């Protein structure tokens, strides 16, 4: 994994090489190099290991996702703030199957650092509501469920939210 600033330096060097190629009348090579510089710029904002972990999670391969996330040694310095949020979000999803206390810490940190998509934020708040529900914190679970419902614009989590609200009524 390249450090995030090395990715920008690499992109700048590729752009400079592209401009030099255009200057030397090799316009095709220059355009190709300038377009090629989009890859390190994209990977600056979207970490490659987090993307690969998302692909593994889509296939329900938790050990594979954990393997890809383990390649990120120091997330505070190697990742941008939003990437740190997704790093914690992915850890929270994986730990929600086994260790709810640890998962709660990761989800809270992910929400604090920020997530780009409302759906991811809704899932994190829904999981936090589930943790609060198991710990008998009804008020916190209710507020988190209401926030998750507001964030779920496509009604993909509608069934889970209604099921949790029914469980809240039983407490």
C-alpha positions as CSV (number, residue, x, y, z in Angstrom):
1,X,0.0,0.0,0.0
2,X,1.3,3.4,-0.9
3,X,1.0,6.2,1.5
4,X,-1.7,8.6,0.6
5,X,0.7,11.5,-0.3
6,X,2.8,9.2,-2.5
7,X,-0.3,8.6,-4.6
8,X,-0.7,12.3,-5.2
9,X,3.0,12.7,-6.0
10,X,2.8,9.7,-8.4
11,X,-0.2,11.4,-10.1
12,X,1.6,14.7,-10.4
13,X,4.6,12.9,-11.9
14,X,2.4,11.1,-14.4
15,X,0.7,14.4,-15.4
16,X,4.1,16.1,-15.8
17,X,5.3,13.2,-18.0
18,X,2.0,13.5,-20.0
19,X,2.6,17.2,-20.6
20,X,6.2,16.6,-21.6
21,X,5.0,14.0,-24.1
22,X,2.5,16.4,-25.6
23,X,5.3,19.1,-25.7
24,X,7.5,16.7,-27.6
25,X,4.6,16.1,-30.2
26,X,3.7,12.7,-28.9
27,X,0.1,13.8,-28.3
28,X,-1.4,10.2,-28.0
29,X,1.1,9.2,-25.3
30,X,0.5,12.5,-23.4
31,X,-3.2,12.1,-23.4
32,X,-2.9,8.5,-22.3
33,X,-0.6,9.5,-19.4
34,X,-2.9,12.3,-18.3
35,X,-5.8,9.9,-18.3
36,X,-3.7,7.3,-16.5
37,X,-3.0,9.8,-13.7
38,X,-6.7,9.4,-12.7
39,X,-6.0,6.0,-11.1
40,X,-3.7,7.3,-8.3
41,X,-6.0,10.2,-7.8
42,X,-9.0,7.9,-7.5
43,X,-7.1,5.6,-5.1
44,X,-6.3,8.7,-2.9
45,X,-10.0,9.1,-2.2
46,X,-11.0,5.4,-2.2
47,X,-8.5,3.1,-0.5
48,X,-7.8,0.0,-2.5
49,X,-7.9,-2.3,0.5
50,X,-11.2,-1.0,1.7
51,X,-12.7,-1.5,-1.8
52,X,-11.4,-5.1,-1.8
53,X,-12.8,-5.6,1.7
54,X,-16.2,-4.4,0.5
55,X,-16.1,-6.9,-2.3
56,X,-15.4,-9.7,0.1
57,X,-18.2,-8.6,2.4
58,X,-20.6,-8.6,-0.5
59,X,-19.8,-12.3,-0.8
60,X,-20.2,-12.8,3.0
61,X,-16.5,-13.7,3.2
62,X,-15.7,-12.2,6.6
63,X,-12.2,-13.8,6.9
64,X,-11.3,-12.5,3.5
65,X,-12.5,-9.0,4.3
66,X,-10.5,-9.1,7.6
67,X,-7.4,-10.1,5.6
68,X,-7.7,-7.1,3.3
69,X,-8.3,-4.7,6.2
70,X,-5.3,-6.1,8.1
71,X,-3.1,-4.8,5.3
72,X,-3.8,-1.3,6.6
73,X,-1.3,-1.0,9.4
74,X,-1.8,2.5,10.6
75,X,-5.2,3.8,9.6
76,X,-4.9,7.2,11.3
77,X,-2.0,8.3,9.0
78,X,-2.5,6.1,6.0
79,X,-6.2,7.0,5.4
80,X,-8.2,10.1,4.8
81,X,-10.9,10.9,7.4
82,X,-13.8,9.4,5.5
83,X,-11.7,6.3,4.7
84,X,-11.1,5.9,8.4
85,X,-14.8,6.0,8.9
86,X,-15.3,3.2,6.4
87,X,-12.4,1.3,8.0
88,X,-14.2,1.4,11.3
89,X,-17.6,0.7,9.7
90,X,-16.3,-2.5,8.1
91,X,-14.8,-3.7,11.4
92,X,-18.1,-3.0,13.1
93,X,-20.0,-5.0,10.5
94,X,-17.7,-7.9,10.9
95,X,-17.7,-7.8,14.7
96,X,-21.5,-7.4,14.9
97,X,-21.8,-11.1,14.2
98,X,-19.7,-12.1,17.3
99,X,-18.8,-9.2,19.7
100,X,-21.5,-6.5,20.1
101,X,-19.5,-4.4,22.6
102,X,-16.6,-4.1,20.3
103,X,-18.8,-3.5,17.3
104,X,-20.6,-0.7,19.1
105,X,-17.2,1.1,19.5
106,X,-16.4,0.7,15.9
107,X,-19.8,2.0,14.7
108,X,-19.7,5.0,17.0
109,X,-16.2,5.9,15.7
110,X,-17.4,5.4,12.1
111,X,-20.3,7.8,12.6
112,X,-18.0,10.3,14.3
113,X,-15.5,10.2,11.4
114,X,-18.2,10.3,8.8
115,X,-19.5,8.1,6.1
116,X,-20.2,9.3,2.5
117,X,-23.4,7.5,1.8
118,X,-26.7,7.9,3.8
119,X,-27.4,4.2,3.4
120,X,-24.1,3.3,5.2
121,X,-24.9,5.7,7.9
122,X,-28.4,4.2,8.3
123,X,-26.9,0.7,8.6
124,X,-24.5,1.9,11.2
125,X,-27.2,3.6,13.2
126,X,-29.5,0.6,12.9
127,X,-26.7,-1.7,14.2
128,X,-26.2,0.7,17.1
129,X,-29.9,0.7,17.8
130,X,-29.7,-3.1,17.9
131,X,-26.9,-3.0,20.4
132,X,-28.8,-0.5,22.5
133,X,-31.8,-2.7,22.3
134,X,-29.9,-5.7,23.7
135,X,-28.5,-3.6,26.5
136,X,-32.1,-2.4,27.4
137,X,-31.4,1.3,26.5
138,X,-34.9,2.0,25.1
139,X,-34.5,5.8,24.6
140,X,-31.2,5.6,22.8
141,X,-32.5,2.7,20.6
142,X,-35.6,4.7,19.7
143,X,-33.6,7.8,18.7
144,X,-31.2,5.8,16.6
145,X,-34.0,3.9,14.9
146,X,-35.7,7.2,14.0
147,X,-32.4,8.6,12.6
148,X,-31.9,5.4,10.6
149,X,-35.4,5.7,9.2
150,X,-34.8,9.2,8.1
151,X,-31.6,8.2,6.4
152,X,-33.1,5.2,4.6
153,X,-34.6,7.0,1.6
154,X,-35.0,3.9,-0.6
155,X,-36.7,1.9,2.2
156,X,-34.2,-0.9,2.0
157,X,-34.1,-1.2,5.8
158,X,-37.8,-0.8,6.3
159,X,-38.4,-4.4,7.5
160,X,-35.5,-4.4,10.0
161,X,-36.6,-1.0,11.4
162,X,-40.2,-2.2,11.9
163,X,-39.0,-5.5,13.4
164,X,-36.8,-3.5,15.9
165,X,-39.7,-1.2,16.7
166,X,-41.8,-4.2,17.6
167,X,-39.1,-5.5,19.8
168,X,-38.9,-2.1,21.5
169,X,-42.6,-2.3,22.3
170,X,-42.0,-5.6,24.1
171,X,-39.4,-4.0,26.5
